[in-house]
Amino acid sequence: MIETDILRIGPSHPCFVIAEVAQAHDGSLGMAHAYIDAAARAGVDAIKFQTHIAAEESSIHEPWRVHFSYQDETRYDYWKRMEFDGEQWLGLKQHADRSGLVFISSPFSLAAIHLLDHIGVPLWKVASGETNSLYLIDEMVKTGKPIILSSGMSYPSEIDERAAHFAETGTPWALLECTTAYPTEPEQIDLSQMVAYRDRFHCPIGLSDHSGSIYPALAAAALGADIIEAHLCFSKDQFGPDTIASLTVDEMKTVVEGVRYIERMRKGAGSKESRTARLEDLRKIFGKGIVTRKDINKGEPFSIDNLAIVKPAGGIGAEAWEKVLASVALRDIPANTFIEKEMLWEK
């Protein structure tokens, strides 16, 4: 369970939905602020960026994952162009705060951790590629803030090691099932693994999705995900490495609406017995009773010729049909009368 002054994440709380902007702002501060407004309109709980400081995390030798850029000679140049300074990051966090969003940004260097800690981020998100950056994780642990870990590039043994470390240090944490593929194909998304994490680690669990589709998030919610994270973009035609694996603002809004709908279904409306008990009036309208087709004399046997099963429910009910047919009338019964128990004399 993760519970702080502003965070409530776990099975007894609503699913925590994160809109991941990453570098979809393409280095534009104005665009980054626009994403905060868009995420708020979509109804998510949190907005997440990535804090890159090129000189602290990269070198000119870093290879491209996908060489998508027409304006950056090297990956280092790209990270440099994605940088914001401390005042700019503070402005983004304050904007998110005013918009009712939890502000998160994944750090990729010690300098980024110190910057984000200084502006007051409430928790840490460890990206898939940083799960084994123990010096970064140790620095996050020192702050006492909760940690959300993505499993995308980790072996099970490595996740076990991080879990043991968090348990030893008393660090609240959550684990997201994640597939590092952009976009992720349906058969690459292992939601059974997500569910298994809860049983194994007894921590909040969820899905970090790169499919570019609304369906994995909704399926994860149906299986009880505590956290759902999906990338956000204004258009899947815009420039950037992650847009093909992102949701548009309208799609993100659909995810939020769907998650909340699913939560209401999972909560349920009580036991089947109690729900049916509330339908007694409808049961009478849609149910059927046994009625006389014509006048029946005292002592006359009941038969399919003098009885009918009709709506609404009345008398002893259609379920007593065979019992009535095995009886005779105890008194005269007018036509169109529902059969009651006191009218029967069993043969």
C-alpha angles and dihedrals in degrees: 000000000000113000125163135144091285104017131076112171125161145074094300093053134066116275110276107232118202125194107209112209096170104163098337086116086068092216095306114130090199090053090049090055090047089057090056090056091046093049090051090052090051090057100237122154098228142016120215131199132173120243109215124180103183099203091051099048112021145044136204087261096064109119125227117255088207118356095228101142125101093183106043119075094195139017087249090058089052093052089047090055090050094058126116123185125238096268091050092050090048090052090052092050092048090050090052091048091053090049093054094249128132107238116224131170127177112232122216099187141031089254090056091051091052092047093050093043089052093055091048110251107182098218144005130247114202111206120226093254093053100055091105095043090106094171089059094045091049089053090051091048090054090063091061092228123135119264130217112201126199115212099202100117100023133109114224091250090057092052088049089054093050090047091052090049093051091048091050093049095040092239115162108229146168132206127219124201105229138174115206098219126112106238103013116219119224094251089054093060111090107194091166087065090052091055091045090057091065093054092044102043104020091222134117110285137195150141132281102199131202099168099106087226133104094224103080092053092051092047090049090051090052088054092052105264112179093199133030122187124184133167119254130211136165092228135001087226094062123108118270144087098259105041093096088057095045138093123235119237091260091050091049089052089052090052092052092048091047094048092051091047091051091048090056090051092048091050089056130192102268132279122336089247094054092045091051091047088060089058099061093117091052091045088059092049096046097032125086137232136194114260133180114253091203141355112306122202126223109273093019115134117243115242143162086266096062100030136060136185110231144156138293108050113255140151117009094338136245091280088075093059097115092045091052093048088055091055141071130224115272090200142004110294122196122225118274093029122138111236114247127194093250090060093064132090112182115226 
